[in-house]
Amino acid sequence: MSRNDSTSGLHDKFTQLMHEYDPLIYKVCYMYAEDSQHLQDLHQEVLANVWSGMESFSGRSKLSTWIYRIALNTCITFFRRHGKHSAVGRLDDKAYNIAADDNEHAEKLRLMYKLIGQLGPIDKAIVMLWLDEHSYDEISAVVGISRTNVASRLHRAKQRLAQSAASE
């Protein structure tokens, strides 16, 4: 196989991955973004990291776990490097992908994202993965902490979210 065939095959694989996993990547970036421009910058950085890591993916974990981990690590690294603090409430409605005719639902989603956005980077990742119905073992693999620590942090995060929601 020539280099061009290999690159073409990698490009096709990347295109297929993005078709399937871009909504997941977008959602992770959304939870760490400060505004629409920041969202797009994070999204592009995650895509670049997925592209650069594709040849080294060994298949020891599920593909979705690997992509989630890249997205989270990219966002958390950016967050730590630049001292950014997520402020999901400043994103425009297009970033929420919410229909304008469902105002009550849209408002509940905005509040949920706002409250989750106030969590620390790791707790935010744990809650997002839990909301996506990942098992504690899968969350542990993505975030890089023990299953017991996942359970404990998730429990505390849920308590903080409930307290915050009650005060809103």
Disulfide bonds with the S-S distance in Angstrom:
none
